[in-house]
């Protein structure tokens, strides 16, 4: 049972991460007048966030 709960939390974190990534990518595309490093940050930040959430779930 605990493994199922953990996998569900992990799946939710991944889905949220993908949603954030796509949202940020869309914003980056529409805000193409922004400097390049801002768009790169907006694409990379959600992946880092999901990575930290996934790691923290492993140690709970």
RABEL-V76397 format. One record per residue. N is the residue number from 1. RES is the residue in one letter. PHI is phi in whole degrees, 0 to 359 (* if undefined). OMEGA is omega in whole degrees, -180 to 180 (NA if undefined). Layout:
n = <N | N>
res = <RES | RES>
phi = <PHI | PHI>
omega = <OMEGA | OMEGA>
//
This chain:
n = <1 | 2 | 3 | 4 | 5 | 6 | 7 | 8 | 9 | 10 | 11 | 12 | 13 | 14 | 15 | 16 | 17 | 18 | 19 | 20 | 21 | 22 | 23 | 24 | 25 | 26 | 27 | 28 | 29 | 30 | 31 | 32 | 33 | 34 | 35 | 36 | 37 | 38 | 39 | 40 | 41 | 42 | 43 | 44 | 45 | 46 | 47 | 48 | 49 | 50 | 51 | 52 | 53 | 54 | 55 | 56 | 57 | 58 | 59 | 60>
res = <X | X | X | X | X | X | X | X | X | X | X | X | X | X | X | X | X | X | X | X | X | X | X | X | X | X | X | X | X | X | X | X | X | X | X | X | X | X | X | X | X | X | X | X | X | X | X | X | X | X | X | X | X | X | X | X | X | X | X | X>
phi = <* | 296 | 295 | 296 | 297 | 296 | 292 | 294 | 296 | 298 | 297 | 296 | 296 | 294 | 298 | 298 | 297 | 297 | 298 | 297 | 297 | 294 | 297 | 294 | 296 | 297 | 298 | 296 | 293 | 288 | 261 | 292 | 282 | 289 | 300 | 299 | 293 | 292 | 295 | 297 | 299 | 293 | 275 | 272 | 305 | 299 | 294 | 295 | 298 | 296 | 299 | 292 | 294 | 296 | 295 | 293 | 293 | 294 | 264 | 281>
omega = <-179 | 179 | 179 | 179 | -179 | -179 | 177 | 178 | 178 | 179 | 179 | 179 | 179 | 180 | 178 | 179 | 179 | 178 | 178 | -178 | 180 | 179 | -179 | 178 | 179 | 178 | 179 | 179 | -178 | 179 | -174 | 178 | 179 | 177 | -175 | -176 | 177 | 179 | 178 | 179 | -178 | 178 | -174 | -174 | 180 | 179 | 177 | 180 | 179 | 178 | -180 | 178 | -180 | 179 | -180 | 177 | -180 | -174 | 179 | NA>
//
